[in-house]
């Protein structure tokens, strides 16, 4: 009976206040979409920064007090593979030349490894193409010459060999001045005093002990710096975006609340008739709950479908999670329900035959 009355009230409101009803549904769908999309998108942007800057990559940095030969260190990789350590996804090694320039060789040259500036593809910074081995990326401090700044695409002479500049560092805290691909690095230098190893996943305590044992076996003077898997910058980006979206969501809810207020003001005569004909305040509250539930669920589902489409088009790497759906619906439906019940309790306290409109 209550659900029948609920649907009848919604249909009657649509017939008598069509434009207001349409604006109400559009506003609720927009609010549903924004709540679902915004907080997850804020988290996505924070994670995206970590992904591009390598803040959440398990990079283990090994330092030697003297140069380490490649032939020696290849035994390290062989032993780690035999011990069942997670797959190595990237390797970067470094050394200093006689002229004082710090050279790095890497299996992959990308922002997540070296924090260089570059193009973005589908939300992720692009990787430098390794088809041409004579490609380098250069610290901006080395690019000034003859009163101007060298740009990407120009040549750079490194130890009597010309390289094409494929990218530029904004800054690298002195870790390296020039980065080339590791095959070219091996060909020119053959040894290193520092190496960064990126594993597919973070090592557990036992695996870290195995890594230390293997390093000490082949590089007695080597030391390991274990990664700290956290990013304050990524968290700050997430929090900052969530704050901005929260302000926008509050404005949406205020706008939505004003329309819902009009809904109840228009329907107060209907609720009063129910009260005069014997309906209790409890029954009327259940009707209000039913109206809120039907409108919230229907508009939320529409907003959710639009959310799925938007994620496919705009943020393919930010899938919709059950947590996002549950959190979004809790905020959306909870806000609508609390506001509706507060207004309905207020209306129930002022029921009067004077509230009945005379046609």
C-alpha positions in Angstrom: 0.0 0.0 0.0 2.8 2.5 1.0 4.7 1.7 -2.2 1.5 2.3 -4.3 1.0 5.7 -2.6 4.7 6.5 -3.1 4.6 5.9 -6.9 1.2 7.7 -7.2 2.6 10.8 -5.4 5.7 10.8 -7.8 3.5 10.5 -10.9 1.1 13.2 -9.6 4.0 15.6 -8.9 5.3 15.0 -12.4 1.9 15.9 -13.9 1.4 19.0 -11.8 5.0 20.3 -11.7 6.6 18.8 -14.8 9.5 21.3 -15.2 10.4 21.2 -11.5 10.3 17.4 -11.5 12.6 17.3 -14.6 15.1 19.7 -12.9 15.0 17.6 -9.8 15.9 14.4 -11.6 18.6 16.1 -13.7 20.1 17.6 -10.5 20.0 14.3 -8.7 21.7 12.5 -11.6 24.4 15.2 -11.8 24.9 15.0 -8.0 25.2 11.2 -8.2 27.7 11.4 -11.1 29.9 13.9 -9.3 29.9 12.1 -6.0 30.8 8.8 -7.7 33.4 10.3 -10.0 35.1 13.1 -8.1 36.5 11.3 -5.0 37.7 8.3 -7.0 39.2 10.7 -9.6 41.0 12.6 -6.9 42.5 9.4 -5.7 43.3 8.4 -9.3 45.2 11.7 -9.8 47.3 11.1 -6.6 48.0 7.5 -7.7 48.8 8.8 -11.2 51.5 11.1 -9.8 53.0 8.2 -7.9 52.9 6.0 -11.0 54.6 8.6 -13.3 57.1 9.7 -10.7 57.9 6.2 -9.5 57.0 7.0 -5.9 55.2 3.6 -5.5 57.7 1.5 -7.3 59.9 -1.0 -5.3 63.3 0.4 -6.4 66.2 -1.0 -4.5 69.4 1.2 -4.7 72.7 -0.6 -4.4 75.9 1.5 -3.8 79.5 0.4 -4.1 82.5 2.1 -2.6 84.4 1.2 -5.8 83.3 0.3 -9.4 81.4 -2.9 -10.0 82.0 -4.9 -13.2 78.9 -5.9 -15.2 80.2 -9.4 -15.6 80.2 -9.7 -11.8 76.8 -8.3 -11.2 75.1 -10.5 -13.8 75.7 -13.4 -11.3 73.6 -11.4 -8.8 70.6 -11.4 -11.2 71.1 -15.1 -11.9 71.1 -16.0 -8.2 68.0 -13.8 -7.5 66.1 -15.6 -10.3 67.1 -19.0 -8.9 66.0 -17.9 -5.4 62.5 -17.1 -6.7 62.7 -13.3 -6.1 60.0 -11.3 -8.0 60.8 -10.4 -11.6 63.1 -7.5 -12.2 61.3 -5.0 -14.4 63.9 -2.2 -14.8 67.6 -1.7 -14.1 69.5 1.6 -14.0 73.2 1.9 -13.3 75.4 5.0 -12.9 79.0 6.1 -12.9 81.0 9.3 -13.1 83.3 10.1 -16.0 86.8 11.7 -15.7 85.3 15.0 -16.6 82.9 14.8 -13.7 79.7 14.1 -15.6 77.4 11.6 -14.0 76.2 9.0 -16.6 73.3 6.6 -16.1 72.4 3.6 -18.2 68.8 2.3 -18.1 66.8 -0.5 -19.5 63.9 1.9 -19.8 64.0 5.7 -20.0 60.7 7.1 -18.7 59.5 9.6 -16.1 58.7 6.9 -13.6 62.4 6.0 -13.6 64.1 9.4 -14.0 61.5 12.1 -13.5 62.0 13.7 -16.9 59.6 16.0 -18.7 57.8 14.6 -21.7 54.5 13.9 -23.5 51.6 12.2 -21.8 49.6 9.4 -23.5 46.3 8.3 -22.0 47.2 9.8 -18.6 50.6 8.3 -18.4 53.9 9.9 -19.3 55.4 8.3 -22.4 58.5 6.1 -22.5 61.5 7.1 -24.7 61.7 4.8 -27.8 64.7 2.5 -27.5 64.9 1.6 -31.2 67.6 4.2 -31.7 70.3 3.4 -29.1 72.0 6.8 -29.5 69.2 8.6 -27.5 69.9 10.4 -24.3 68.0 12.5 -21.8 69.9 15.4 -20.2 69.7 17.4 -17.0 68.6 20.9 -17.9 71.7 22.3 -16.2 73.9 20.9 -19.0 71.9 22.2 -21.9 72.9 25.9 -22.1 75.4 26.8 -24.7 76.2 29.8 -26.9 73.6 31.9 -25.0 70.7 29.6 -25.6 69.2 26.3 -24.4 69.4 23.1 -26.3 66.1 21.4 -27.0 64.9 17.9 -27.6 65.7 16.6 -31.0 69.1 18.3 -31.1 72.4 16.5 -30.8 74.6 16.2 -27.7 78.2 15.0 -27.7 79.0 12.5 -25.0 82.6 11.2 -24.8 83.3 11.9 -28.5 80.0 10.3 -29.6 76.8 12.2 -30.7 73.5 11.4 -29.1 70.0 12.8 -29.9 68.3 14.5 -26.9 65.1 12.7 -26.3 64.1 14.3 -23.1 65.1 16.8 -20.4 65.2 16.7 -16.6 63.4 19.3 -14.6 65.8 18.3 -11.8 67.2 15.0 -10.5 68.9 16.1 -7.3 72.3 15.3 -8.7 71.7 11.6 -9.2 72.7 11.8 -12.9 73.5 14.3 -15.6 72.8 12.2 -18.7 70.9 9.0 -19.1 71.4 6.6 -22.1 70.1 3.1 -22.7 71.9 0.3 -20.8 73.3 -1.5 -23.9 75.0 1.7 -25.1 76.2 2.3 -21.5 77.7 -1.2 -21.3 79.5 -0.6 -24.6 81.0 2.7 -23.5 81.8 2.1 -19.8 81.4 -1.5 -18.7 81.2 -0.8 -14.9 79.2 1.2 -12.4 79.3 2.4 -8.8 75.5 2.6 -8.2 72.6 0.5 -9.5 68.9 0.8 -9.1 66.9 -2.4 -9.4 63.1 -2.2 -9.8 61.2 -5.4 -9.0 57.7 -6.3 -10.1 56.5 -6.1 -6.5 57.9 -5.1 -3.2 60.1 -7.7 -1.5 59.0 -9.2 1.8 61.4 -9.4 4.8 62.8 -12.9 3.8 63.3 -11.8 0.2 65.1 -8.7 1.3 67.4 -10.9 3.4 68.1 -13.0 0.3 68.9 -9.9 -1.7 71.3 -8.7 0.9 73.0 -12.1 1.1 73.5 -12.3 -2.7 74.8 -8.7 -2.9 77.4 -9.3 -0.2 78.4 -12.6 -1.9 79.4 -10.8 -5.1 79.9 -7.2 -4.0 81.4 -7.2 -0.6 81.7 -3.4 -0.5 78.1 -2.9 -1.6 75.3 -1.4 0.5 71.5 -1.4 -0.1 68.9 1.4 0.3 65.5 -0.1 0.7 62.5 1.8 -0.7 60.0 3.6 1.4 56.7 2.8 -0.3 54.8 6.0 0.4 54.3 9.3 -1.3 53.3 12.5 0.6 53.1 14.4 -2.7 50.5 11.9 -4.1 48.5 12.1 -0.9 48.6 15.9 -1.0 47.3 15.9 -4.6 44.5 13.5 -3.6 43.5 15.6 -0.6 43.7 18.9 -2.5 41.4 17.6 -5.3 39.0 16.0 -2.8 38.6 19.4 -1.0 37.9 21.1 -4.3 35.3 18.5 -5.3 33.7 18.6 -1.9 33.0 22.4 -2.3 31.4 21.7 -5.6 29.4 18.8 -4.2 28.1 20.9 -1.3 26.9 23.6 -3.8 25.1 20.8 -5.7 23.5 19.5 -2.6 22.3 23.0 -1.6 20.8 23.4 -5.0 19.2 20.0 -4.8 17.9 20.6 -1.3 16.1 23.8 -2.5 14.3 21.8 -5.2 13.4 19.0 -2.7 12.1 21.7 -0.3 9.8 22.9 -3.0 8.7 19.2 -3.6 7.6 19.0 0.1 5.9 22.4 0.1 3.9 21.5 -3.0 2.9 18.1 -1.5 2.1 19.3 2.0 -1.6 19.4 1.1 -1.4 15.8 -0.1 0.3 14.7 3.1 -2.3 16.6 5.1 -5.1 14.8 3.4 -3.5 11.5 4.3 -3.3 12.7 7.9 -7.0 13.8 8.0 -8.1 10.5 6.5 -6.5 8.5 9.2 -2.8 8.0 8.3 -0.4 8.3 11.2 2.7 10.4 11.1 4.7 7.1 11.1 2.9 6.0 7.9 3.5 9.4 6.3 7.2 9.2 7.2 7.3 5.8 5.4 5.8 7.4 2.3 8.5 10.0 2.4 11.1 7.3 2.8 9.6 5.5 -0.2 9.6 8.6 -2.4 13.2 9.4 -1.4 14.3 5.8 -2.0 12.7 5.5 -5.4 14.1 8.9 -6.6 17.5 8.3 -5.1 18.0 4.8 -6.4 16.8 5.6 -9.9 18.8 8.8 -10.3 21.9 7.2 -8.7 21.8 4.2 -11.1 21.6 6.7 -14.1 24.5 8.7 -12.6 26.4 5.4 -12.1 26.0 4.4 -15.7 27.2 7.8 -16.9 30.1 7.4 -14.5 31.1 4.0 -16.1 31.0 5.6 -19.5 33.1 8.6 -18.4 35.7 6.3 -16.9 36.0 4.4 -20.2 36.4 7.6 -22.2 38.4 9.9 -19.8 40.2 7.7 -17.2 40.6 4.2 -18.6 43.1 3.4 -15.8 40.7 4.2 -13.0 38.2 1.3 -12.8 35.0 1.7 -10.8 35.3 -0.2 -7.5 32.7 -1.6 -5.1 34.0 0.9 -2.5 33.4 3.8 -4.8 29.8 2.6 -5.4 29.0 2.0 -1.7 30.6 5.3 -0.5 28.8 7.3 -3.3 25.4 5.8 -2.5 25.8 6.2 1.2 26.6 9.9 0.9 23.9 10.5 -1.8 21.1 8.5 -0.3 22.0 9.4 3.3 21.9 13.1 2.5 18.6 12.9 0.7 17.0 10.8 3.4 18.2 12.9 6.3 17.0 16.1 4.6 13.7 14.5 3.6 13.0 13.2 7.1 13.9 16.5 8.8 11.5 18.3 6.6 8.8 15.7 7.0 9.0 15.7 10.8 8.6 19.5 10.6 5.6 19.2 8.3 4.0 16.5 10.5 4.2 18.9 13.5 2.2 21.5 11.6 -0.5 19.5 10.0 -3.7 21.5 9.7 -6.9 21.4 7.6 -5.7 24.9 6.4 -2.9 23.2 4.5 -5.5 21.7 2.1 -5.5 23.6 -1.2 -8.9 24.5 -2.6 -9.1 24.3 -6.3 
